[in-house]
């Protein structure tokens, strides 16, 4: 048993070093935004998709591009627009006159890290193309199934302010995102460093200075280790109590599903491992609950009229439930 614990401890030390290396490499280009970077890395380790919301110019797209650079995997970018068709995302069958048959031409979704810019700009028909691939990591076209190579992760961005020409994302699609990360403006000191670095680099991008840290195979190994992390039964009950409370709260019209409970569990395990522990604490759960739940809850019209946000209601729910010790 002691040897087992030692092996697990050593593996977590290696994971912690890898996470620190990832943060260091991303930090060569990105100033601040520690919360966004931490949740992005937790999303990779927990095998989840991530929705990033923020105003233009706060490095949402750049961070996603850096993520694919520090991890030696494939990367593709899709700009969602109102005229985008499902075939523009998943691919289409093309007739080959030489062989006298149709051959499937892969779309940009066939990659490892897929950045979808302004995901709420495409209509429901195109959004539906993401349902199968986000949940089952496969594409079915003309009765033929094409599995995607792991790791597969969708990182989508959206602008919370500009609503002209946008579409509401279906609740079923939102539920497939593990986290919704809200990106804030940098502090004055951080913005000074951003401008100063830009001046010193004479406007050149520093993205070329970022080096790969992890491979696809290594990510799979780390994910397997994280799934085996210990969590006490009282903490599992704490998770289900939080999610259950969203279904009976007077301010919430639509609560979270069991997929949210599993998301909190997986996210808390990844966070614990990143912080050097082989067990989950209540603090891990409390930290991970808002990004897991904020996009899954629909508030009542009355509550929205009051100007309340999903984060306000989530904080109220957490305060109402006794934290296990």
N, C-alpha and C positions, 0 to 999 in steps of 0.2 A: 504493500500500500504506500509506504514512504517513497519507494522508488518511483511509483506512479505519479505521486504528487510532485516529486523533483522534476520528472520529465515534463509535466504540465507547466510547472513554474518556469523551466528553461524555455519552453515553447512560447509562453507569454512574454518573457523577456525579449525574445527574438521579434515577436509581434510588435511589442512596444518600440523597439529600435526601428522597425520598418515604418511604423506610424510616424515616429519623429523624423525619419528621413523624408517621408512623403511631405510632411508639413514644411520641412526646411526647403525642399525643392520648390514647392508651390510658393513659399514665402519669398523666393528670389524675385518673383514678379508681383504677387498680390500682397498689398499692405493691409494689415488688420483682417477683418472678416473671419476671426477665429471660429466663431460659432458655425458659420456656413461650412467652412472647411472640415471641421470636426464631424458635422452631420453628414457631409458628403462621403467622408471616409467610412463612417459607421454604416451608411447605406450600402456601400460596396461590400463591406464585410458581412452585412446582414442579408445580402442578395436582394436588395429592393430598389425600386425606381424612385426618383426624386423630382419634385416640382419646386422650382425656385421662383419666388415672386418678389419683384422689386422694380423700382423706377429705372429708366435707361441710364447707363453709365456707371453702374455700381459693380461691374466686373462679373456679372452672372455668366455670360457666354465665355469670357476669357478663362474663368475658373474651370468650367467644364472641359475646355480644350486642354488646359494644363493637366487635368485629371487623367486624360488619355495619354498624355506625354509621360507622366511619372509612372504610369502602369503600361508596360509594353504590350498593348493590345490594339486592336483596330478601332478606328474612330470615323464616324460620319456625322454630317450636319444636315438637317432638313429645315428649311425656312418655311413655316406654315403660312399659307396665304388663302384667301377665300376661293380661289380657282383651283386649288390643289386637289387632285383626284386620288382615290385609294391606290391605284396602280402606280402613282408617282412615289408612293411610300414603300409598298411591299414588292412591286415589280409586276411584270406582265408577260404573257406568253407571246412569243414572236415566231412568225412562220419562217422556217428555214427551207428555201427552195431546193437546196442541194440534197437534203435528206427527206424532203417532201413531208415534213411534220413540224409541229409546234414545239419550241423550246422555251423553257421559262428563263427569263432574264431577271436576275436578282435586283431588287430595289435597294435604296440606301439604308433600309432598316436592317439589312444583313450585315451587321458589324458587332462590335463588342460594347463600346460606349457610344450611344446615339444621342446627339444633342438635337432637341427639337426647339427651335427658336419661335417664340410667340405662339405657343400651342393653341391658344384660344382664338386664333385668327382663321382657322379652318372650320368648315361646317361639319355637322354631325356625320355625314356620309364618310368623310375622311377620318374623323375621330374614331369611327367604328373599326377602321383598319388596324388600330392599335390594340383592340380588346384581346384578341387571341394571343398575339405576340407578347404582350406584357404579362399575361397570366400564365401561359403555357410554354413560352419561349419557343414557339413554332409558328409557321405560316402554312395555311392550307389554301391552295390555288388549284382550281379544276380537279378537285378530288385527290390531289397529290399533296402530301405533307412534307414540309422542309424544316427540320429542326435547326435552331441557331446554336452556334458554338458558344459555350460558356467562357468567360463571364459575359452576361448580357445585361445591360443597364440603360434605361431611358432617363436622361436628364432633360427636363423640359423647363422652359422659362415662360413667364407671362408678366405683363405690365398691369399693375392693379389700378392705374389711374385712367389711362386712355381706353375708353370703352367703345368708341366709334369703330364699326367694322369688326367687332369681336363676337364670339359665340360663347354661350355658357357651356362649360364642359359637363358632359353627362355624369350623374352621381356614380354610376357604375364604373366609369373610367377614373374618376377621382379616387375611388376606393382602391384602385390598383397601385396608387402611389404610396410608398411606405412613409415618406416624409413630405411635408410642405414646409419649405424654409423661407422665412421672410428676411430679405436682405435690407438692412438699414443704410443710411448715409454714413460715410466714415466720420470719425471725430475730426476736429480742426487740426490736431496734431498729425493724425493719420493722413489727412488730405495734404498737409504740408509736405510729408514724406513722398506722397504720390507725385506731386508737382515737382519736387526737388529731384526725384529719381528720373522723371521724364526729361527734365532739363539736362541732367548729367549724361543721360544716354542720347541726347540730341534727337529725341523723338523715336529712336530705334527700339524695336521690341526686344525684350529680354527673354522671350519664350524659348529662344534657341539655346539658352544657357541651362535649361532644365533637363535633367538626366533621368532615365527610367530607374525605378527602384524595385518594382515587383513585376513578376511575370503572371500570365494567366494561370499556370499550374500552381504557383505559390499562393495565389489568391484562393484557389479551391482548397488547398491544404489549411489555410488559416480559417476559412469558413467552416470546415469540418471540425476544427478544434473549438471554435466558438460555439457551435451547436451543442457541444458536450459540457459547457460551463454549468456549474451548480446553481440552482435557484430553489429556495425553500418553498414549501407548500403555502405558507402564510403570505408570501409575496405573489404567488400565482393567484391567490384569493384577492389580494389587493388590486391586482390588474383587472380581474373580472368584476370587482366591485366598482371600479372607476368607469369601466365601459358600460356596465349594467346601469349605472346612475344616469348615463346619457340618454337612456331609453325611457326614463321616467321623470325627466326634469321638465318643469313647467315652461322653461325658456327655450326648449329644444323641440322642434317639429319632427326632425328625423335624427335618430341616434346612430351610434356606431355599431358595426357588425362584428361577429367573431373574428373576421379578418383583421380588425383593428387590435383585438386582444393579442393575436399572434404577432402582429407588427410591433406592439409594445414589448412583448417578450423578446423577440429577435433583436430589436433595437437596443434594449437594455443589456442584453448579453454582449453585443458588439461594443457598446460603450464601456462596460465593465472590463472587457479584455483590453481595450485601448488604454484604459487607466491602470492597467497592470494587475487586475484581480481576476481570479478564476471563479468568482462567485458574484451574484447580483445583489446590490443593496437597494433599499427603498429610495435612496437619492438618485440612483440610476433611472429608476422607473419614473419618478417625479420629473426629472429633467427631460425624459424622452416622450412623455405623454403629450405635451402641446404640439410638437411637429407631427406626431402620428395622428392626432385627432382633429386638428383645426380645419382640415379640408373635408372631413367626413361628416361634420355636423351641419345641420340646417336649422338655423334659429327661427323662432316664430316671428311672423311679421311685426307683432307688437314689440318684441325685444329689439328687432332691427331698427324700428322707428325710434326707439330710445337711444340708439347709437351704440348699443353693446356689440362686442365682437365675440367670436367663438373662443378666443383666448381668455376673455373675461369670465365666461361661463365655465370653461375648463378649470381655471384657477379656483372658482367657487366650489366646484365639485371636489377637487383635491382637498380643499380646506375642510369639507364636510365629512371626509372619510378618515378614520383613524389610521395613522401611518404605523405599520407593524414595526416592532423593535426586537 
